[in-house]
């Protein structure tokens, strides 16, 4: 009796990222080579709940390697906390039921930190799950790199390159806000590659007076313009201390009232941080007497054709995922490790974040070439 071919489902979750289609193709074409069937699930975990799927075959996978975004669509829905008909509900059981009704042998989830946590919950609920690390922030734990980062880094660097001529011509401070809410890999890498004079990242709280002094020192030396690359999550030392205190307060809270109070305090700090880049630029203008302008890159960093590096990485990780499925190895994230890959248990990944270490070689290199990091 012929052995039933494995059937796998694949979905993309969280924010879109360059290289998602390359990863879908990498998984799909390798899996087809093993004789597997591939079901594409639309719009992340919501599609798994709402029974929205399509068959992926050679014709569907053809021509998508260079296409940005994701042919499957995506969403930020969480299986255990999904809004259905205006109410937040735990849809884990529905997902499990559909997984079995569709005859799936494995669910492949392409996503960032939140997706790793959601995948672990489904794995603990009894499903065979494999994940791939995707995010332009490069902050997924236990992997050397995430696909999407290299493309976003190229885009952010090109933006800084273009800002130099305007800053020089008008003798201005130009502040470029780059994505990175809790990690500064993108701002740090683009700042170094683009020759930014100041780089501000969440991992190194800044002192605005020291930034202003570095800019004024450039002026005294005959250079009357500066480029400031700032991660959206970068904050002053005072704000960082307030945030840390609020987080510790939440950890210590024992009663519901105390927890609610701490959460309100955290939310207030986050609201206050919105627009921080604009306030920073205004403050620098006041301190240096140089005109300042702000450029916010926003979602342009996520879009467009993936770079060659991201296509290669996504294909490597995707094909390795299909190999693991063929071997029956589940409950892991396929991590990039040197020139190869490594299957890392989801328990070691979920809930963790890869931040920039203060002594990282990139940080050291930035300091050595005279870049101000705000501290």
C-alpha positions as CSV (number, residue, x, y, z in Angstrom):
1,X,0.0,0.0,0.0
2,X,1.4,3.4,-1.0
3,X,2.3,5.7,1.8
4,X,0.1,8.8,2.0
5,X,2.1,11.9,1.1
6,X,2.6,14.5,3.8
7,X,0.4,17.6,3.6
8,X,1.8,20.8,5.0
9,X,0.2,24.2,5.6
10,X,2.1,27.4,5.3
11,X,1.2,30.9,6.5
12,X,2.8,34.3,7.0
13,X,2.1,36.3,10.1
14,X,2.9,39.7,11.5
15,X,4.2,42.6,9.5
16,X,5.2,42.0,5.8
17,X,8.8,41.7,5.0
18,X,11.0,41.3,1.9
19,X,11.8,37.7,1.3
20,X,8.6,36.1,2.4
21,X,7.7,34.9,-1.1
22,X,11.3,33.6,-1.5
23,X,10.8,31.6,1.7
24,X,7.4,30.3,0.6
25,X,9.0,29.2,-2.6
26,X,11.9,27.6,-0.8
27,X,9.6,25.5,1.4
28,X,7.2,24.7,-1.4
29,X,9.5,23.7,-4.1
30,X,11.6,21.5,-1.8
31,X,8.5,20.0,-0.3
32,X,7.1,19.2,-3.8
33,X,10.4,17.5,-4.5
34,X,9.7,15.2,-1.6
35,X,6.2,14.5,-3.0
36,X,4.4,16.5,-0.4
37,X,1.2,18.5,-0.8
38,X,1.3,22.2,0.2
39,X,-1.7,24.2,1.4
40,X,-1.2,28.0,1.5
41,X,-3.2,29.7,4.3
42,X,-4.4,33.2,3.7
43,X,-3.8,36.2,6.0
44,X,-2.0,34.4,8.8
45,X,-3.7,32.7,11.7
46,X,-7.0,34.3,10.8
47,X,-7.1,32.4,7.6
48,X,-6.6,29.2,9.6
49,X,-9.6,30.1,11.7
50,X,-11.8,31.3,8.8
51,X,-11.0,28.3,6.6
52,X,-9.3,30.3,3.8
53,X,-6.7,28.4,1.9
54,X,-5.3,27.6,-1.6
55,X,-3.3,24.8,-3.1
56,X,0.3,25.7,-3.8
57,X,1.9,24.0,-6.7
58,X,4.7,24.6,-9.2
59,X,2.6,27.1,-11.2
60,X,1.6,29.0,-8.1
61,X,5.2,29.2,-6.8
62,X,6.6,30.2,-10.2
63,X,7.8,33.8,-10.5
64,X,7.4,34.8,-6.9
65,X,11.1,34.8,-5.9
66,X,11.7,38.5,-6.7
67,X,8.2,39.7,-5.6
68,X,7.9,41.8,-2.4
69,X,5.3,41.3,0.2
70,X,3.6,37.9,0.5
71,X,1.3,36.1,-1.9
72,X,-0.6,34.6,1.0
73,X,-1.3,37.9,2.8
74,X,-0.7,38.4,6.5
75,X,-2.2,39.7,9.7
76,X,-1.2,40.3,13.3
77,X,-3.9,38.1,14.7
78,X,-3.0,35.8,17.7
79,X,-4.7,32.4,17.9
80,X,-5.5,32.8,21.6
81,X,-6.7,36.4,21.4
82,X,-8.5,37.0,18.1
83,X,-11.3,39.5,17.5
84,X,-14.3,37.8,16.1
85,X,-17.6,39.7,15.7
86,X,-16.3,42.5,17.9
87,X,-15.3,40.1,20.8
88,X,-11.8,38.9,21.7
89,X,-11.9,35.1,21.8
90,X,-9.5,32.2,22.1
91,X,-9.6,30.4,18.7
92,X,-7.0,27.8,19.4
93,X,-9.5,24.9,19.4
94,X,-10.9,26.0,16.0
95,X,-7.4,26.1,14.6
96,X,-6.7,22.6,15.9
97,X,-9.9,21.3,14.4
98,X,-9.1,22.8,11.0
99,X,-5.6,21.5,11.1
100,X,-7.0,17.9,11.5
101,X,-9.9,18.5,9.1
102,X,-7.5,19.6,6.4
103,X,-5.3,16.5,7.1
104,X,-2.2,18.6,7.8
105,X,1.0,16.9,9.0
106,X,2.8,20.1,9.8
107,X,2.1,23.9,10.0
108,X,4.9,26.2,8.8
109,X,4.7,29.7,10.2
110,X,6.8,32.5,8.8
111,X,7.1,35.4,11.2
112,X,8.9,37.4,13.9
113,X,9.0,37.3,17.6
114,X,5.2,37.3,18.1
115,X,4.8,34.5,15.6
116,X,7.4,32.3,17.5
117,X,5.3,32.6,20.6
118,X,2.0,31.8,18.8
119,X,3.6,28.8,17.1
120,X,4.9,27.5,20.4
121,X,1.4,27.7,21.9
122,X,0.1,25.6,19.0
123,X,2.9,23.1,19.3
124,X,2.2,22.8,23.0
125,X,-1.5,22.2,22.0
126,X,-0.4,19.1,20.0
127,X,0.2,20.4,16.5
128,X,3.4,19.8,14.5
129,X,4.9,23.2,13.9
130,X,8.0,24.6,12.3
131,X,8.8,28.3,12.0
132,X,11.1,30.5,9.9
133,X,12.5,33.8,11.4
134,X,11.3,36.8,9.5
135,X,11.6,40.5,10.4
136,X,13.3,43.6,9.2
137,X,14.3,44.3,12.8
138,X,16.7,41.3,12.9
139,X,15.6,40.8,16.6
140,X,14.4,37.2,16.6
141,X,16.5,35.3,19.2
142,X,18.8,32.3,18.4
143,X,19.4,33.0,14.8
144,X,22.3,34.8,13.1
145,X,20.0,36.7,10.8
146,X,16.3,37.1,9.8
147,X,15.2,37.5,6.2
148,X,13.9,40.9,5.5
149,X,16.7,42.6,7.4
150,X,19.3,42.8,4.6
151,X,16.8,44.5,2.2
152,X,15.6,47.0,4.8
153,X,19.2,47.8,5.6
154,X,19.9,48.5,2.0
155,X,16.9,50.8,1.8
156,X,17.7,52.7,5.0
157,X,21.3,53.1,3.9
158,X,20.3,54.5,0.5
159,X,18.0,57.0,2.2
160,X,20.9,58.2,4.5
161,X,23.1,58.4,1.4
162,X,20.6,60.7,-0.3
163,X,20.1,62.9,2.8
164,X,23.8,63.8,2.9
165,X,23.6,66.2,-0.1
166,X,20.6,68.1,1.3
167,X,22.1,68.3,4.8
168,X,25.4,69.6,3.3
169,X,23.7,72.1,0.9
170,X,21.4,73.7,3.5
171,X,23.8,73.4,6.5
172,X,21.2,71.5,8.4
173,X,20.8,68.7,11.0
174,X,18.7,66.0,9.3
175,X,17.2,63.4,11.6
176,X,16.3,60.1,9.9
177,X,13.9,57.9,11.9
178,X,14.5,54.2,11.1
179,X,12.3,51.3,12.2
180,X,13.3,49.4,15.4
181,X,11.0,49.7,18.4
182,X,13.0,47.6,20.9
183,X,16.1,46.8,19.0
184,X,18.6,49.0,17.0
185,X,20.1,46.6,14.5
186,X,18.6,48.5,11.5
187,X,19.4,52.0,12.6
188,X,22.9,51.0,13.7
189,X,23.7,49.1,10.5
190,X,22.3,51.8,8.2
191,X,23.9,54.6,10.3
192,X,27.4,53.0,10.0
193,X,26.9,52.1,6.3
194,X,25.5,55.6,5.5
195,X,28.1,57.5,7.5
196,X,25.7,59.0,9.9
197,X,27.3,61.4,12.4
198,X,25.0,60.3,15.3
199,X,23.3,57.0,15.8
200,X,20.7,56.5,18.5
201,X,19.3,53.0,19.3
202,X,17.0,51.7,22.1
203,X,19.8,49.7,23.7
204,X,21.9,52.8,24.5
205,X,19.8,55.6,26.1
206,X,21.0,59.0,25.0
207,X,21.8,62.4,26.6
208,X,20.6,65.1,24.2
209,X,23.2,67.5,25.6
210,X,26.0,65.2,24.5
211,X,24.5,64.8,21.0
212,X,24.2,68.6,20.7
213,X,27.9,69.0,21.8
214,X,29.0,66.4,19.2
215,X,27.2,68.4,16.5
216,X,28.6,71.7,17.7
217,X,32.1,70.2,17.7
218,X,31.6,69.4,14.1
219,X,30.6,73.0,13.4
220,X,33.6,74.3,15.2
221,X,35.8,72.1,13.0
222,X,34.2,73.5,9.9
223,X,31.4,71.0,9.2
224,X,28.1,72.7,9.6
225,X,25.7,69.8,8.9
226,X,25.0,66.5,10.6
227,X,23.0,63.3,9.9
228,X,21.3,61.7,12.9
229,X,20.1,58.1,12.4
230,X,17.6,57.3,15.2
231,X,15.7,54.1,15.8
232,X,12.0,54.8,16.5
233,X,12.4,53.2,19.9
234,X,15.5,55.2,21.0
235,X,14.9,57.2,24.1
236,X,16.6,59.6,26.5
237,X,18.2,58.4,29.7
238,X,15.4,59.9,31.8
239,X,12.7,58.2,29.7
240,X,14.6,54.9,29.8
241,X,14.8,55.1,33.6
242,X,11.1,55.8,33.8
243,X,10.3,52.9,31.5
244,X,12.5,50.5,33.5
245,X,10.8,51.6,36.7
246,X,7.4,51.0,35.3
247,X,8.3,47.6,34.0
248,X,9.7,46.6,37.4
249,X,6.6,47.9,39.0
250,X,4.5,45.6,36.8
251,X,6.7,42.6,37.7
252,X,6.3,43.3,41.4
253,X,2.6,43.9,41.3
254,X,0.6,41.3,43.2
255,X,-3.0,42.7,43.2
256,X,-5.2,43.3,40.1
257,X,-5.3,47.0,41.1
258,X,-1.5,47.3,41.2
259,X,-1.1,45.5,37.9
260,X,-3.7,47.8,36.3
261,X,-2.0,50.8,37.6
262,X,1.4,49.7,36.3
263,X,0.0,48.9,32.9
264,X,-1.6,52.3,32.7
265,X,1.8,53.8,33.6
266,X,3.5,51.8,30.9
267,X,0.9,52.8,28.3
268,X,1.2,56.4,29.3
269,X,5.0,56.3,28.7
270,X,4.4,54.7,25.3
271,X,2.0,57.4,24.3
272,X,4.4,60.0,25.5
273,X,7.2,58.5,23.4
274,X,5.2,58.8,20.2
275,X,6.5,61.8,18.3
276,X,9.8,61.6,20.1
277,X,11.9,62.0,16.9
278,X,10.2,65.3,16.2
279,X,10.8,66.6,19.7
280,X,14.4,65.4,19.6
281,X,15.0,67.4,16.3
282,X,13.4,70.5,17.8
283,X,15.6,70.2,20.9
284,X,18.8,69.8,18.9
285,X,17.8,72.8,16.8
286,X,17.5,74.9,20.0
287,X,20.8,73.6,21.5
288,X,22.9,74.0,18.3
289,X,21.2,76.9,16.5
290,X,21.3,74.8,13.4
291,X,18.1,74.3,11.4
292,X,16.8,70.7,11.6
293,X,14.6,68.6,9.5
294,X,13.1,65.1,10.1
295,X,12.7,62.2,7.6
296,X,10.6,59.3,8.7
297,X,11.3,56.2,6.5
298,X,8.3,54.3,7.8
299,X,6.9,51.4,5.7
300,X,9.1,52.1,2.7
301,X,11.6,49.9,4.6
302,X,9.4,46.9,4.3
303,X,8.5,47.1,0.7
304,X,9.9,46.3,-2.7
305,X,12.0,43.6,-4.3
306,X,14.0,41.6,-1.8
307,X,17.8,41.9,-2.0
308,X,19.9,39.0,-3.3
309,X,21.1,38.3,0.3
310,X,17.5,38.0,1.5
311,X,16.5,35.8,-1.4
312,X,19.4,33.4,-0.7
313,X,18.7,33.4,3.1
314,X,15.0,32.8,2.7
315,X,15.6,30.0,0.2
316,X,18.2,28.3,2.5
317,X,15.9,28.5,5.5
318,X,12.8,27.4,3.5
319,X,14.4,24.4,1.9
320,X,15.9,23.4,5.3
321,X,12.3,23.5,6.8
322,X,11.1,21.1,4.1
323,X,14.0,18.8,4.9
324,X,13.0,18.8,8.6
325,X,9.4,18.0,7.8
326,X,10.5,15.1,5.7
327,X,12.5,13.8,8.7
328,X,9.6,14.3,11.0
329,X,11.4,16.9,13.1
330,X,8.9,19.5,14.5
331,X,8.6,22.1,17.3
332,X,11.6,24.1,16.0
333,X,12.6,27.3,14.4
334,X,15.0,27.0,11.4
335,X,17.8,29.4,12.4
336,X,20.6,30.7,10.2
337,X,23.9,29.5,11.6
338,X,27.0,30.6,9.7
339,X,26.6,29.2,6.2
340,X,24.2,26.5,7.4
341,X,21.1,26.2,9.4
342,X,20.1,24.9,12.8
343,X,16.8,23.5,14.2
344,X,16.3,25.4,17.5
345,X,13.5,24.3,19.8
346,X,10.8,26.9,20.0
347,X,11.0,26.9,23.8
348,X,14.4,28.5,23.4
349,X,13.2,31.2,21.0
350,X,9.7,32.3,22.1
351,X,9.5,35.3,24.4
352,X,13.1,36.3,23.8
353,X,14.6,39.2,21.8
354,X,18.0,39.6,20.2
355,X,19.1,43.1,21.1
356,X,22.3,44.9,20.2
357,X,25.0,44.1,22.9
358,X,26.7,47.3,24.2
359,X,30.1,45.8,23.2
360,X,29.0,44.5,19.8
361,X,31.6,44.9,17.0
362,X,29.2,47.2,15.2
363,X,29.0,49.5,18.2
364,X,32.8,49.4,18.6
365,X,33.3,50.2,15.0
366,X,30.9,53.1,15.1
367,X,32.7,54.6,18.1
368,X,36.2,54.1,16.5
369,X,35.2,56.2,13.5
370,X,34.0,59.0,15.7
371,X,30.2,58.4,15.5
372,X,28.3,59.8,18.5
373,X,26.0,57.2,20.1
374,X,24.4,59.7,22.5
375,X,26.0,58.4,25.6
